[in-house]
Amino acid sequence: MTTLLHRPATALVIIDVQNDVMVGVHDRQRVIDNIVTLVSRARYTSTPVIWVQHSSQKELPFGTDGWKLLDELPMDPRDPLVHKKHGDAFEDTGLETELAASGVGHVVIAGAHTDFCIRSTLHGALVRGYDVTLVSDAHTAEDLSDWGAPPPAQVIAHTNMYWDNQTAPGRTAVAVVTEKVTFG
């Protein structure tokens, strides 16, 4: 269990499901559908849903249409929205404050991109003492094979495999499919 004492709650953290981030990603609609399912299940159990939104001056300028979260996401105006400028959603943001305020010691992570912000946030959460669940069929990546990366399906499969085998003293790290994610 988490090493964060007196923080038994779970939160769903959705990372960077933004207009420009989701262009051309692997299995886009299935990932979006799974995220919508997760949000619905989280809301049913009163589990906090936290949205993370990335910005960068060159590729994803704050406030532009490409920077906006997808319209099809079931956002509630009461949901916390965390703005970030680094891969790790904990780095120089209010995510830790949001999680602490809700007594969260376990995060369930979904979103994009697998090989950047998802991986960074997974590790950022684990080293900060959280139990971390990666939703194995609710994260995605773009095709960077022209730059030497494996195809997106392999990036996703590899991330799922290595995350399901991570260890840390007093913490858990697992990768599970959407249908097996439980809240509450």
C-alpha positions in Angstrom: 0.0 0.0 0.0 0.9 3.6 -0.4 3.6 5.1 1.8 1.5 8.2 2.1 0.1 7.8 5.6 -3.6 8.5 6.1 -4.3 8.8 2.4 -6.5 5.8 1.5 -8.4 7.4 -1.4 -8.0 6.8 -5.1 -8.1 9.4 -7.9 -8.4 9.1 -11.7 -5.8 11.3 -13.4 -6.4 11.9 -17.1 -3.3 13.3 -18.8 -3.1 15.6 -21.9 -6.1 14.4 -23.9 -6.0 17.6 -25.9 -6.9 18.4 -29.5 -3.3 18.6 -30.9 -1.9 15.9 -28.7 -4.5 13.3 -29.9 -4.0 13.9 -33.7 -2.9 10.7 -35.4 -2.4 8.7 -32.2 -2.7 4.9 -32.0 -6.2 3.6 -31.5 -7.6 7.1 -30.7 -11.3 6.3 -30.5 -10.9 3.2 -28.3 -8.7 5.2 -25.9 -11.2 8.0 -25.7 -14.1 5.6 -25.2 -12.2 3.9 -22.4 -11.4 7.2 -20.7 -15.1 8.1 -20.9 -15.9 4.7 -19.3 -13.4 5.3 -16.5 -14.7 8.8 -15.8 -18.2 7.5 -15.6 -17.2 4.7 -13.2 -15.1 7.1 -11.1 -18.0 9.5 -10.8 -20.4 6.7 -9.8 -18.1 5.9 -6.9 -17.4 9.6 -6.0 -13.8 9.1 -6.9 -12.0 12.4 -7.8 -11.3 12.9 -11.5 -8.3 15.2 -12.2 -7.6 16.5 -15.6 -4.0 17.4 -16.7 -3.4 19.8 -19.5 0.1 20.4 -21.1 1.3 23.6 -22.7 4.5 24.7 -24.4 5.3 27.8 -26.3 6.4 26.1 -29.5 4.2 23.1 -29.9 1.1 23.6 -27.6 0.6 27.3 -26.8 -1.6 28.0 -23.8 -5.2 28.9 -24.8 -5.1 27.8 -28.4 -7.6 25.4 -30.0 -4.9 22.7 -30.2 -4.2 23.1 -26.4 -7.9 22.6 -25.4 -9.1 19.3 -24.0 -11.2 17.2 -26.3 -14.9 18.2 -26.5 -16.0 14.6 -26.1 -14.5 14.3 -22.6 -17.1 14.3 -19.8 -15.6 17.1 -17.8 -17.4 18.6 -14.8 -16.6 22.2 -14.0 -16.0 21.1 -10.4 -13.2 18.7 -11.5 -9.6 20.0 -10.7 -7.7 21.0 -13.8 -3.9 20.9 -13.5 -1.8 22.9 -16.0 1.7 21.6 -16.6 4.8 22.5 -18.7 6.9 19.3 -18.1 6.3 15.7 -18.8 5.8 14.7 -15.1 2.4 16.1 -14.1 3.7 16.5 -10.5 6.6 18.7 -11.6 5.9 22.4 -10.8 2.1 22.0 -10.7 -0.7 21.8 -8.1 -1.3 18.0 -8.7 0.2 17.0 -5.3 -1.9 19.6 -3.5 -5.1 18.4 -5.2 -4.4 14.8 -4.3 -3.5 15.6 -0.7 -6.7 17.6 -0.3 -8.7 14.5 -1.2 -6.6 12.1 0.9 -5.4 10.3 -2.3 -2.6 7.7 -2.0 -3.4 5.8 -5.1 -3.6 7.2 -8.6 -5.1 5.6 -11.7 -3.5 7.1 -14.8 -4.8 7.3 -18.4 -4.2 9.6 -21.4 -1.4 10.6 -23.8 1.4 10.3 -24.8 2.6 7.0 -23.5 6.3 7.5 -24.2 6.5 11.0 -22.7 4.0 12.4 -20.2 2.4 9.1 -19.2 5.8 7.5 -18.4 7.1 10.6 -16.6 4.0 10.9 -14.5 3.9 7.1 -13.6 7.4 7.3 -12.3 6.8 10.7 -10.7 3.9 9.3 -8.7 5.7 6.1 -7.6 8.8 8.0 -6.3 6.5 10.4 -4.4 4.9 7.5 -2.5 1.8 6.7 -4.5 0.4 3.4 -5.5 0.0 3.7 -9.3 -2.3 1.9 -11.7 -1.8 2.4 -15.4 -4.9 1.7 -17.4 -3.3 -0.5 -20.1 -5.9 0.2 -22.8 -6.5 3.9 -22.0 -3.2 5.5 -23.0 -1.8 6.1 -26.4 1.1 7.4 -28.4 1.9 8.9 -31.7 4.0 7.2 -34.4 7.6 8.3 -33.9 9.1 5.4 -35.9 10.6 7.8 -38.5 12.8 9.0 -35.6 13.9 5.5 -34.5 11.1 4.7 -32.0 9.2 1.5 -32.2 5.7 1.6 -33.6 3.1 3.0 -31.2 1.5 -0.4 -30.5 4.9 -1.7 -29.3 5.5 1.4 -27.2 2.2 0.9 -25.5 2.7 -2.8 -25.0 6.2 -2.4 -23.6 5.1 0.3 -21.2 2.2 -1.9 -20.0 4.7 -4.8 -19.5 7.4 -2.9 -17.6 4.9 -0.9 -15.5 3.2 -4.1 -14.4 6.6 -5.3 -13.2 7.7 -2.1 -11.3 8.4 -2.4 -7.6 9.1 0.1 -4.9 9.1 -0.4 -1.1 5.6 -0.1 0.3 4.0 0.8 -3.0 2.3 -1.0 -5.8 2.5 -0.5 -9.6 0.2 -2.4 -11.9 -1.2 -2.2 -15.4 -4.8 -3.3 -15.9 -7.5 -3.0 -18.6 -10.4 -0.6 -18.3 -12.9 -3.3 -17.4 -10.9 -4.4 -14.4 -10.3 -0.9 -12.9 -12.3 -0.5 -9.7 -12.8 2.7 -7.7 -14.0 3.1 -4.1 
